[in-house]
Amino acid sequence: MNYNEIVKNQTDYFNSNQTKDVVFRIKQLVKLKSVVMGYEMALYEAIYSDFKKSEFDTYTTELSFIYHEIDEFINKLPKWAKRRRTKTNLINLPARSYIIPEPLGVCLIIGAWNYPYLLSLSPVVAAIASGNTVVLKPSEIPSATSAIMAKLINENFSPEFMIVVEGGILETTELLKQNFDKIFFTGSSPVGKIIYQAAAKNLTPVTLELGGKSPALVTMNCNLKESAKRLVWAKFLNSGQTCIAPDYILVDEAVKKEFLIHLKDYIRKFEYSFENNNYVQIINERNFYRLIELIDKKKIYYGGEVDLQKRYIAPTILTDVTFDDKVMEDEIFGPILPVISYSDLNHAILEIKYRPKPLACYIFTNDIAIKNKLLKDISFGGGAVNDAMMHITNSNLPFGGIGNSGLGNYHGYAGFIAFSHFKSIIDKPFWLEPNLRYPPNTEKKLTWLKRLMRL
Ligand code: NAD
């Protein structure tokens, strides 16, 4: 089937109204959950063969989220999908006003490679729960996970409703020529711009979940040991190949030495290795070479060992880094952690503010005034105080970036909003007809209208 046919068939199916039925949507969610569960072992095998991601990590960072998202939609969809009454303004009385959530139509979802199941299937859950049809294009880079998702969906769902199309740049470029009702993209900011431009041709709404350099700020008034522990975990999970991983650390000069020792201690304690199932390979050789170029040997505080054959880069801390270093140019997206010290917090804040708005920011402090100042001063997608990355686990928090790090949100109800249109209706009876708005326009009518429209 060519892409034109796929979209045409999905449009026909959507226009048949079947996906608008809430019972139908819940049935599809239940089915998706049972299909994913049935494929669990195959999903673990595929992702391990792609980049040695363990069952433990795959369950805790991908599948558990997908199951939670499905369960949440199953439980809350009947309420979320209901039309909602709202107040009617005086000029419209007598009338009822309400908002009808409705699906957008045929949605294209493009996934990234670093959490291949989560970043493909989590938006799929939100899209079908909201009553849409879906064309999913997972990342081609982890080829086994892409293939297993294609099998999982294409063998269990009809292509008019949901289909996986595999491929890379070429295929995505062709897909983007189709007229979709929504494009949901997860990936890098440069490719996000390509997607946005393609969507603009058809005025297609987009959600762009992008990346960037997410800072962690460690002030002198915090629990340094716990902060180091939480940051080490967040940075080296998935070998740093996480969009919301702390990209670099800004630490108060006064506590830098002690903090670095804690960082090193926790890296040792956590014993990162493929054998311990708590570390993954760098996804491919291209990224391996890109990353080793970022390690300035003179600045290694800890780590630095690499093995091309195994696509392994040890958890590495760089110290005495400045904003002019190569490692500070772009998102690192690997297990390299630059530590920059500051002597003036205001100066550190400005360094962040004059760079592209980050996807995440992490603030480590026990000083309430400093916490509130940082939360107010710095613009970023989302984040945490005295922790890192855990905001993503709370589906009550809309997840997304701002500026260069993204456009729009999802997770939980935010996902429902991302894939819905909210149709606003004034519903009037015929039994009363105030004639104020109809010609002839008189001074008296204008006086009344001025009064009423203020209310
Ligand atoms: P990428 O932008 O290279 O690729 C993402 C998707 O776009 C893939 O499916 C790919 O096939 C497609 N693609 C790539 N080049 C294209 C082109 N020229 N035209 C059309 N389509 C193209 O991103 P990636 O390497 O898969 O993922 C890493 C990036 O994604 C990082 O920047 C990371 O921060 C970001 N990311 C963001 C989130 C988030 O939720 N905000 C989550 C994960 C990753």
Residues whose N, C-alpha, C, O or C-beta is under 5 A from the ligand:
A	BS01	NAD	I110 G111 A112 W113 K137 P138 S139 E140 G167 G168 I169 T172 T173 T186 G187 S188 S189 V191 I194 E209 L210 G211 G212 C243 S405
